[in-house]
Amino acid sequence: ACDKFISERRRFRQELDSIPYLKVYESEANYFLCEVKGSYSSHDLAVLLLKKYNILIKDCSTKKVFNGRNYIRLAVRGREDNQRLINALKAVQKYL
């Protein structure tokens, strides 16, 4: 089970790295912290994903440690859920 998770985590990271408006930070946890670099804020991206794709992500911009900068947290889940999120993140590029 651990090997399967590690493999999926690696694949998910590679997919996230291919999204130009995200800067993905390395993590040993079961999530990735990403800086949103497009014209939308992290809040706008979170709302868009929820309304259009029914996907909930964590908007971290309100956390004091980030000083109002645009960060999101994306949980590593199963392959199907991860791919659904990747597809949505790629699709919303046209809105950013």
C-alpha positions as CSV (number, residue, x, y, z in Angstrom):
1,A,0.0,0.0,0.0
2,C,2.9,2.4,0.8
3,D,4.6,1.7,-2.5
4,K,1.3,2.4,-4.3
5,F,0.8,5.7,-2.5
6,I,4.4,6.8,-3.2
7,S,4.0,6.0,-6.9
8,E,0.7,7.9,-7.2
9,R,2.2,10.8,-5.2
10,R,5.1,11.0,-7.6
11,R,2.8,10.8,-10.6
12,F,0.5,13.5,-9.1
13,R,3.4,15.8,-8.5
14,Q,4.6,15.4,-12.1
15,E,1.2,16.3,-13.3
16,L,1.0,19.4,-11.0
17,D,4.4,20.5,-12.3
18,S,3.0,20.7,-15.8
19,I,0.4,23.3,-14.9
20,P,2.1,26.7,-15.7
21,Y,0.2,28.8,-13.2
22,L,1.2,26.7,-10.2
23,K,4.5,26.6,-8.4
24,V,4.6,23.3,-6.4
25,Y,6.6,23.0,-3.3
26,E,8.2,19.7,-2.3
27,S,6.6,18.0,0.7
28,E,6.9,14.7,2.6
29,A,3.2,15.0,3.7
30,N,0.1,13.7,2.0
31,Y,-0.5,17.1,0.3
32,F,1.3,19.7,-1.8
33,L,1.5,23.4,-1.2
34,C,1.2,25.3,-4.4
35,E,1.6,29.0,-5.1
36,V,-1.0,30.3,-7.6
37,K,0.7,32.5,-10.2
38,G,-2.1,33.4,-12.6
39,S,-4.3,36.4,-12.7
40,Y,-6.8,34.8,-10.3
41,S,-6.2,34.6,-6.6
42,S,-6.0,31.4,-4.7
43,H,-9.5,32.2,-3.4
44,D,-10.8,32.7,-7.0
45,L,-9.3,29.4,-8.0
46,A,-10.9,27.6,-5.1
47,V,-14.3,29.1,-5.8
48,L,-14.1,28.3,-9.5
49,L,-13.1,24.7,-8.9
50,L,-15.9,24.3,-6.4
51,K,-18.6,25.9,-8.5
52,K,-17.7,24.4,-11.9
53,Y,-16.3,21.0,-10.9
54,N,-17.5,20.4,-7.4
55,I,-13.9,20.0,-6.2
56,L,-12.9,21.5,-2.9
57,I,-9.3,22.7,-2.3
58,K,-7.8,24.5,0.6
59,D,-7.2,28.2,0.1
60,C,-4.3,29.1,2.3
61,S,-4.2,32.9,1.6
62,T,-5.9,33.7,4.8
63,K,-3.2,32.1,6.9
64,K,-1.0,34.7,8.6
65,V,2.2,32.8,7.7
66,F,1.6,33.4,4.0
67,N,1.2,37.2,4.4
68,G,-1.8,37.3,2.0
69,R,0.0,35.6,-0.8
70,N,-1.8,33.1,-3.0
71,Y,-1.3,29.5,-1.9
72,I,-3.4,26.4,-2.0
73,R,-3.1,23.0,-0.5
74,L,-3.9,19.9,-2.6
75,A,-4.3,16.6,-0.9
76,V,-2.8,13.5,-2.5
77,R,-5.7,11.0,-2.9
78,G,-6.4,8.0,-5.2
79,R,-5.4,8.1,-8.9
80,E,-9.0,8.7,-10.0
81,D,-9.5,11.7,-7.7
82,N,-6.1,13.1,-8.4
83,Q,-6.6,12.9,-12.2
84,R,-10.0,14.5,-11.9
85,L,-8.4,17.5,-10.1
86,I,-5.5,17.7,-12.6
87,N,-8.1,17.7,-15.5
88,A,-10.0,20.5,-13.8
89,L,-6.8,22.5,-13.1
90,K,-5.9,22.3,-16.7
91,A,-9.4,23.2,-17.9
92,V,-9.6,26.3,-15.8
93,Q,-6.3,27.6,-17.4
94,K,-8.5,29.4,-20.0
95,Y,-10.1,31.4,-17.2
96,L,-6.8,32.5,-15.6
